[in-house]
């Protein structure tokens, strides 16, 4: 029998119940469900498979609307409640959720891309339990929505919406005092680790034990009394038996340290969490990207993470693993996750396989005070929730001025974009932050440009003269200004973070498109090689991100189809990516 995988490998507890699978489902077309008491149970005429959105083909109900309310329910059988505290975990529900257990109101959450947790100890009982979730969503442009369209039909590069539970749901069990969060911060200049532990409470009798292991062997053990709900350990990672042998994480050697936290109260175990971290440092300094102090050339591919039948949710763990291994097989050392926040499992696999990841905030599209509040609230949670993954090397609050269309000159939008940059830096002093990826750069740790020029010579001429480009000389100005008004180059590394977008002309229907067309695999490889060489030949550009890994509905410019059939030989792409930059 296949072992059930814990949905959160960095916060794993031994006692949990996965709630993915078949749930009862109902559309609340009149928005009257709460008034009519559906939270105590409702008559369901159909089923839905969690964690796939209600629009996904696998669930067979592609109905959509400008505003909608949907209801979920399922029974949970508890033979025995193993500990005092029961935590109900949701990894992702889009967009507004309310939760009841046995008719008791548990809580609400807003935001489609953040995880959330409710303590349901007072409502959970032995025997049969009824869990009910109401989700409301729509076409609001104030909400961060990413690539989810806001019209009734897909258009340009916006696709099918995602409504409802689209990531895993599970119950966990702990004692009264438990670990709410842990933050791992490598301090590579001193070969130290800063471990911050956030507890649900404390008492004079509460102790926290931290043990770290390398390659399965425990090497460090620490213990401290919890005088507050926050503890901080500073750990020297030099092993007494092997001084100066700290293992650094990198794409070539994705070394990970195991970590275990045990909370005891009066000597009795109250909580035990299994985690891990990667020891690495990624910075943008001296005009280069530095991984563990050495320059690294970023060879990335744009990754949107859509599937034909299941939308934004991968159809299986194996599908995720295949995507990431295929990306490595093509010679890319990273991926830019575009307008989506990936699951803990996805990022943990990237940690283990050694793929660098850019984490990008899904965009809203209407700039007003409501949008500002929603955006900042959700983005700050994302940064905290994904902080521990060593694969994440860059944060991206904004893409191509989406949601801040006037940022090129509008001082209010510039202030908002800069505040997102500084908020991110306040939570994470390690990683670079790209304030507005693509053009009209505001406060940023790297200068990025998007350019879908299909003529390799013209692409090279657009960027061959570094100072002419970065000083915005009229003759070399391309699609958009590199910098927003009032900002200028400050020595940051420069990257081309979207280019290419090649589609095969054969078989394109009237709604399908790509940024450029090729006639065959050989023609594709030749054009891809020429475009990559044009970027690498500049001598100062420190990396690129090719558009894109897979086709996405009407956008047919992937290296593989949407059902993951290769269009080109991976070895040929790898050979091109492996060519050194000047």
Secondary structure as GFF3:
##gff-version 3
##sequence-region A 1 582
A	DSSP	beta_strand	16	18	.	.	.	ID=ss1
A	DSSP	beta_strand	21	27	.	.	.	ID=ss2
A	DSSP	three_ten_helix	38	40	.	.	.	ID=ss3
A	DSSP	beta_strand	46	50	.	.	.	ID=ss4
A	DSSP	three_ten_helix	57	59	.	.	.	ID=ss5
A	DSSP	beta_strand	67	78	.	.	.	ID=ss6
A	DSSP	beta_strand	85	90	.	.	.	ID=ss7
A	DSSP	beta_strand	93	94	.	.	.	ID=ss8
A	DSSP	beta_strand	96	101	.	.	.	ID=ss9
A	DSSP	beta_strand	104	110	.	.	.	ID=ss10
A	DSSP	beta_strand	116	119	.	.	.	ID=ss11
A	DSSP	beta_strand	127	138	.	.	.	ID=ss12
A	DSSP	beta_strand	164	165	.	.	.	ID=ss13
A	DSSP	beta_strand	169	174	.	.	.	ID=ss14
A	DSSP	beta_strand	179	187	.	.	.	ID=ss15
A	DSSP	beta_strand	192	199	.	.	.	ID=ss16
A	DSSP	beta_strand	206	214	.	.	.	ID=ss17
A	DSSP	beta_strand	217	225	.	.	.	ID=ss18
A	DSSP	beta_strand	230	236	.	.	.	ID=ss19
A	DSSP	beta_strand	257	265	.	.	.	ID=ss20
A	DSSP	beta_strand	268	277	.	.	.	ID=ss21
A	DSSP	beta_strand	282	285	.	.	.	ID=ss22
A	DSSP	beta_strand	288	291	.	.	.	ID=ss23
A	DSSP	beta_strand	294	295	.	.	.	ID=ss24
A	DSSP	beta_strand	298	303	.	.	.	ID=ss25
A	DSSP	alpha_helix	317	329	.	.	.	ID=ss26
A	DSSP	beta_strand	334	337	.	.	.	ID=ss27
A	DSSP	alpha_helix	344	353	.	.	.	ID=ss28
A	DSSP	beta_strand	356	360	.	.	.	ID=ss29
A	DSSP	alpha_helix	369	386	.	.	.	ID=ss30
A	DSSP	beta_strand	392	396	.	.	.	ID=ss31
A	DSSP	alpha_helix	411	427	.	.	.	ID=ss32
A	DSSP	beta_strand	432	434	.	.	.	ID=ss33
A	DSSP	beta_strand	446	450	.	.	.	ID=ss34
A	DSSP	alpha_helix	456	463	.	.	.	ID=ss35
A	DSSP	alpha_helix	466	470	.	.	.	ID=ss36
A	DSSP	three_ten_helix	474	476	.	.	.	ID=ss37
A	DSSP	beta_strand	493	500	.	.	.	ID=ss38
A	DSSP	beta_strand	502	504	.	.	.	ID=ss39
A	DSSP	beta_strand	516	518	.	.	.	ID=ss40
A	DSSP	alpha_helix	521	536	.	.	.	ID=ss41
A	DSSP	beta_strand	541	547	.	.	.	ID=ss42
A	DSSP	alpha_helix	570	577	.	.	.	ID=ss43
###
